[in-house]
Amino acid sequence: MKKTNLSDYDPSAVPDGSPYTIAVVAAEWNPEVTNAMLEGAVETLKEHGVKTENVIVRHVPGTFELSTAADLLYHFTPRLNAVICIGCVIQGETRHFEFICQAVSQGITNVSLKHGRPVIFSVLTCDTMQQALDRAGGKHGNKGVEGAITALKMCKFYRECV
């Protein structure tokens, strides 16, 4: 079975982003990774029609804070159609990695369910910095690009449901 890389996608299969307002929240921790993912996400949203003024970019100190940021953005930005959460957690010598990864994945899911709107998990959970760099514009694509494509598809899905 061939592994898919959403960074290599058919542009004609991506919904038009012009009706949407999308926030991208990026963790400041591991900035060489998260900034590359943020850039990929923002460029992809604009390439698919999201107006510059409808791309909201925010930063939080670390990956753990992404869930709270997404919740606050939905609470205080009524026109918002999706939030893309960008972060990078790299395995260290302690169990901290496990606790952060579990809390963030559950938190992002909870925010999405609470608001009934898309919250996209563009969080890398890697064993090494090289694995993260490979997924932030390296040989495995850019997970920020993938997050933007997912957000656009989920915005369209939401519109079809309501």
C-alpha positions in Angstrom: 0.0 0.0 0.0 1.4 3.4 -1.0 1.6 6.0 1.7 -0.1 9.2 0.8 1.5 12.6 1.2 -1.2 15.3 1.1 1.5 17.9 0.2 1.3 16.2 -3.2 -2.4 16.8 -4.1 -4.6 17.5 -7.0 -5.4 21.2 -6.8 -8.7 20.7 -8.6 -9.9 18.5 -5.8 -9.5 21.3 -3.2 -12.6 23.5 -2.5 -12.6 27.2 -3.2 -11.5 29.0 0.0 -13.0 32.4 -0.9 -16.0 32.1 1.4 -14.0 31.1 4.4 -12.2 32.7 7.4 -9.5 30.4 8.8 -7.2 30.8 11.7 -3.8 29.3 11.9 -2.3 29.0 15.4 1.3 28.0 15.6 3.4 27.1 18.7 6.6 29.0 19.2 8.4 26.0 20.5 10.6 24.3 17.8 10.2 27.4 15.6 12.3 26.1 12.7 9.6 23.4 12.3 6.5 25.3 13.2 7.3 28.4 11.2 7.9 26.3 8.1 4.5 24.6 8.6 2.8 27.9 9.3 4.2 29.3 6.0 3.1 26.3 4.1 -0.4 26.5 5.6 -0.9 30.2 4.9 0.4 30.0 1.4 -1.8 27.1 0.6 -4.9 28.8 2.0 -4.2 31.9 -0.2 -3.5 29.7 -3.2 -6.9 28.2 -2.9 -8.8 31.5 -2.6 -8.8 32.4 1.1 -8.5 36.2 1.2 -5.4 37.6 3.0 -7.7 39.4 5.4 -9.5 36.2 6.2 -6.4 34.3 7.3 -5.9 34.9 11.0 -2.4 34.0 12.3 -1.7 33.7 16.0 1.2 32.3 18.0 1.2 30.6 21.4 4.2 29.6 23.5 4.0 25.9 23.1 1.9 23.0 21.6 0.0 22.5 24.9 -1.6 25.9 24.5 -3.0 25.2 21.0 -6.3 23.8 22.4 -7.0 26.9 24.5 -6.1 29.2 21.6 -8.5 27.4 19.3 -11.3 27.6 21.9 -10.7 31.3 22.4 -10.6 32.0 18.7 -14.0 30.3 18.2 -15.4 32.0 21.2 -14.4 35.5 20.2 -14.4 35.3 16.3 -17.9 34.4 15.2 -17.1 34.5 11.5 -14.4 31.8 11.9 -14.9 28.6 9.8 -11.9 26.6 10.9 -8.8 26.6 13.1 -5.5 24.9 12.1 -3.3 24.0 15.1 0.4 23.8 14.3 2.9 22.4 16.8 5.8 20.1 17.2 6.6 17.8 20.1 9.9 15.8 20.0 10.5 12.8 22.2 13.0 13.5 25.0 14.3 11.5 27.9 11.2 11.7 30.1 7.5 10.9 29.7 6.6 14.6 29.2 6.2 13.8 25.5 3.5 11.3 26.1 1.5 13.6 28.4 1.7 16.6 26.1 0.8 14.6 23.0 -2.2 13.0 24.6 -3.4 16.2 26.1 -3.1 18.2 22.9 -4.8 15.5 20.7 -7.7 15.2 23.2 -7.9 19.0 23.7 -8.1 19.7 20.0 -10.8 17.1 19.5 -12.8 18.5 22.5 -12.7 22.1 21.0 -13.9 20.8 17.7 -16.8 18.9 19.3 -17.7 21.8 21.6 -18.0 24.3 18.8 -19.2 21.9 16.1 -16.5 23.3 13.8 -13.3 22.0 12.3 -10.1 22.2 14.4 -7.3 20.7 12.4 -4.5 18.7 14.1 -1.3 19.7 12.4 0.9 18.7 15.3 4.0 16.7 14.7 4.9 14.1 17.3 8.3 12.9 16.4 11.2 11.0 17.8 13.9 13.3 16.4 14.3 16.8 15.1 15.2 15.3 11.7 11.8 13.5 11.5 10.1 16.8 12.2 12.1 18.7 9.6 11.3 16.0 7.1 7.6 16.7 7.7 7.9 20.5 7.7 8.9 21.0 4.1 11.4 18.1 3.8 11.2 14.7 2.1 7.8 13.9 3.6 6.1 17.1 2.5 4.8 19.9 4.7 2.1 19.0 7.3 1.1 22.7 7.3 0.1 22.4 3.7 -1.8 19.2 4.6 -3.6 21.0 7.5 -4.7 23.8 5.1 -6.1 21.3 2.6 -7.9 19.5 5.4 -9.3 22.7 6.7 -10.7 23.7 3.3 -12.3 20.2 2.8 -13.8 20.3 6.3 -15.2 23.8 5.8 -16.9 22.5 2.6 -18.2 19.4 4.5 -19.6 21.6 7.3 -21.4 23.8 4.8 -22.9 20.7 3.1 -24.2 19.5 6.5 -25.9 22.7 7.7 
